[in-house]
């Protein structure tokens, strides 16, 4: 064997790990799967900490439990909004929760606010909300004027009856004495109605099987 061969073999032996040696636990790089996740399923980029973006709320299809949560969340935000911006009853009346047209409008505005002030939103988000908020106030004034609800009195929104439909029941104004008490009663009525519909649906499924 030549000296050159001996030197080459010696270098390879020096670089090769000794029998029984294992990679250092501190310096060894953790294995990752194809999507960048470590073997334990943790997100190395911290995306798990980012809240999910707001999703549209369809009040027609909410479950009883979801409806209760959305009612309370929306009520808290609307109360903050009216005080923060000094909105009159002509824009947000106390009994807005009794008028579906106002619930849909305020719910949409709330979702817009959530999206515009999301931590991942760019700096133009707040101005976008204020622009849409200005337009929403005009629509709210129109809804309130049509509904007939006021600061100290309320009545159900009058409906236009088409030819061939049953006449609408007679409605009358009633004074607003305790708005918060009425809101709680409204939520209980809505949640109970949804729960009864869910129970009837389950019973129908059991009878069919």
C-alpha positions as CSV (number, residue, x, y, z in Angstrom):
1,X,0.0,0.0,0.0
2,X,1.3,3.4,-0.9
3,X,1.7,6.4,1.4
4,X,-1.0,8.2,-0.5
5,X,-3.5,5.4,0.1
6,X,-2.6,5.2,3.7
7,X,-3.2,8.9,4.2
8,X,-6.6,8.7,2.4
9,X,-7.7,5.8,4.6
10,X,-6.6,7.7,7.7
11,X,-8.6,10.8,6.8
12,X,-11.7,8.7,6.2
13,X,-11.3,7.0,9.5
14,X,-11.0,10.3,11.3
15,X,-14.2,11.7,9.7
16,X,-16.3,8.6,10.3
17,X,-18.2,8.5,13.6
18,X,-17.0,6.1,16.1
19,X,-19.1,3.0,16.6
20,X,-21.9,3.7,19.0
21,X,-21.8,7.5,18.6
22,X,-25.2,9.3,18.1
23,X,-26.0,12.8,16.8
24,X,-25.8,15.4,19.5
25,X,-29.4,16.1,20.8
26,X,-28.8,19.8,21.0
27,X,-27.3,20.5,17.6
28,X,-29.1,17.9,15.6
29,X,-31.7,19.5,13.3
30,X,-35.3,18.3,13.9
31,X,-36.9,16.5,11.0
32,X,-39.8,18.2,9.3
33,X,-42.6,16.8,7.2
34,X,-43.4,18.1,3.7
35,X,-45.6,20.9,5.0
36,X,-43.0,22.3,7.4
37,X,-44.5,20.8,10.5
38,X,-42.2,19.1,13.0
39,X,-42.8,15.5,14.0
40,X,-44.8,16.5,17.1
41,X,-47.3,18.5,15.0
42,X,-46.3,21.9,16.2
43,X,-46.2,24.8,13.9
44,X,-42.6,26.2,13.7
45,X,-43.8,29.5,12.2
46,X,-46.4,30.4,14.9
47,X,-49.4,30.3,12.6
48,X,-51.4,28.4,15.2
49,X,-51.5,31.6,17.3
50,X,-53.2,33.7,14.5
51,X,-56.9,34.0,15.1
52,X,-59.2,32.8,12.3
53,X,-60.7,35.5,10.1
54,X,-64.3,36.4,10.8
55,X,-66.9,34.4,8.8
56,X,-70.3,35.6,7.7
57,X,-73.1,35.0,10.1
58,X,-76.3,33.6,8.7
59,X,-79.0,34.3,11.3
60,X,-81.4,32.0,9.5
61,X,-79.3,28.9,10.0
62,X,-77.7,29.4,13.5
63,X,-78.1,26.7,16.0
64,X,-79.7,27.5,19.4
65,X,-76.3,27.6,21.1
66,X,-74.6,29.6,18.4
67,X,-77.5,32.1,18.3
68,X,-77.2,32.8,22.0
69,X,-73.5,33.5,21.6
70,X,-74.0,35.7,18.6
71,X,-76.8,37.7,20.2
72,X,-74.8,38.5,23.3
73,X,-71.7,39.3,21.3
74,X,-73.6,41.6,18.9
75,X,-75.4,43.4,21.7
76,X,-72.2,44.2,23.6
77,X,-70.6,45.6,20.4
78,X,-73.6,47.6,19.4
79,X,-73.8,49.1,22.8
80,X,-70.1,50.1,22.6
81,X,-70.6,51.5,19.1
82,X,-73.5,53.8,19.9
83,X,-71.7,55.2,23.0
84,X,-68.3,55.5,21.3
85,X,-69.7,57.4,18.3
86,X,-72.6,59.2,20.1
87,X,-75.2,57.7,17.8
88,X,-78.8,58.9,18.2
89,X,-81.8,56.6,18.3
90,X,-82.5,57.5,14.7
91,X,-79.5,55.4,13.8
92,X,-79.5,52.8,16.5
93,X,-82.7,52.6,18.5
94,X,-82.9,50.8,21.8
95,X,-85.2,48.0,20.4
96,X,-83.0,47.2,17.4
97,X,-83.0,43.6,18.4
98,X,-86.8,43.4,17.7
99,X,-86.3,44.3,14.1
100,X,-84.6,41.8,11.8
101,X,-83.7,44.4,9.2
102,X,-81.6,46.2,11.9
103,X,-80.1,43.0,13.2
104,X,-78.9,42.0,9.7
105,X,-77.4,45.5,9.1
106,X,-75.7,45.7,12.5
107,X,-74.4,42.2,12.3
108,X,-72.8,42.9,8.9
109,X,-71.3,46.1,10.2
110,X,-69.9,44.2,13.2
111,X,-68.2,41.6,10.9
112,X,-66.8,44.4,8.8
113,X,-65.3,46.0,12.0
114,X,-63.8,42.7,13.0
115,X,-62.2,42.2,9.6
116,X,-60.8,45.8,9.4
117,X,-59.3,45.7,12.8
118,X,-57.9,42.2,12.6
119,X,-54.2,42.1,13.7
120,X,-53.2,40.8,10.3
121,X,-55.0,43.6,8.5
122,X,-53.0,46.4,6.8
123,X,-53.0,50.0,8.0
124,X,-55.9,50.9,5.6
125,X,-58.3,48.7,7.5
126,X,-59.6,51.3,10.0
127,X,-60.2,53.9,7.3
128,X,-62.1,51.2,5.2
129,X,-64.3,50.5,8.2
130,X,-65.1,54.2,8.8
131,X,-65.9,54.6,5.1
132,X,-68.4,51.7,5.2
133,X,-69.6,52.8,8.6
134,X,-70.6,56.2,7.1
135,X,-72.6,54.5,4.4
136,X,-74.2,52.1,7.0
137,X,-75.4,55.0,9.1
138,X,-77.5,56.2,6.1
139,X,-79.0,52.8,5.6
140,X,-79.7,52.4,9.3
141,X,-81.6,55.8,9.3
142,X,-83.7,54.4,6.5
143,X,-84.4,51.1,8.3
144,X,-85.4,52.9,11.5
145,X,-87.7,55.3,9.7
146,X,-89.4,52.4,7.9
147,X,-89.6,50.2,11.0
148,X,-91.3,52.9,13.2
149,X,-89.2,52.1,16.3
150,X,-88.3,55.1,18.4
151,X,-86.3,55.9,21.6
152,X,-89.2,55.5,24.0
153,X,-91.7,53.4,22.0
154,X,-91.7,50.5,19.6
155,X,-93.9,48.6,17.3
156,X,-93.2,45.7,14.9
157,X,-92.1,46.6,11.4
158,X,-95.1,46.9,9.2
159,X,-95.1,44.4,6.3
160,X,-96.4,44.9,2.8
161,X,-98.9,42.1,2.1
162,X,-99.0,41.0,-1.5
163,X,-102.3,40.0,-3.2
164,X,-103.5,36.6,-2.2
165,X,-101.5,36.6,1.1
166,X,-103.1,36.4,4.5
167,X,-103.7,39.9,6.1
168,X,-101.0,40.9,8.6
169,X,-102.0,41.0,12.2
170,X,-102.8,44.3,13.8
171,X,-99.8,46.0,15.5
172,X,-99.6,48.9,18.0
173,X,-97.0,50.9,19.7
174,X,-95.8,50.0,23.1
175,X,-93.6,52.0,25.5
176,X,-90.0,51.1,26.1
177,X,-89.6,50.8,29.9
178,X,-86.6,48.5,30.3
179,X,-84.6,47.9,27.2
180,X,-82.1,45.4,28.7
181,X,-84.9,43.3,30.2
182,X,-86.6,43.2,26.8
183,X,-83.4,42.1,25.1
184,X,-83.0,39.2,27.4
185,X,-86.6,38.1,26.8
186,X,-86.0,38.4,23.0
187,X,-82.9,36.2,23.1
188,X,-84.7,33.6,25.3
189,X,-87.6,33.5,22.8
190,X,-85.3,33.1,19.8
191,X,-83.1,30.5,21.4
192,X,-86.1,28.5,22.6
193,X,-87.6,28.6,19.1
194,X,-84.4,27.3,17.5
195,X,-84.0,24.6,20.2
196,X,-87.6,23.4,19.6
197,X,-87.0,23.3,15.8
198,X,-83.8,21.3,16.4
199,X,-85.6,18.8,18.7
200,X,-88.4,18.4,16.1
201,X,-85.9,17.7,13.4
202,X,-84.2,15.0,15.5
203,X,-87.6,13.4,16.4
204,X,-88.5,13.3,12.7
205,X,-85.2,11.6,11.9
206,X,-85.8,9.0,14.6
207,X,-89.4,8.3,13.4
208,X,-88.1,7.9,9.8
209,X,-85.5,5.3,10.9
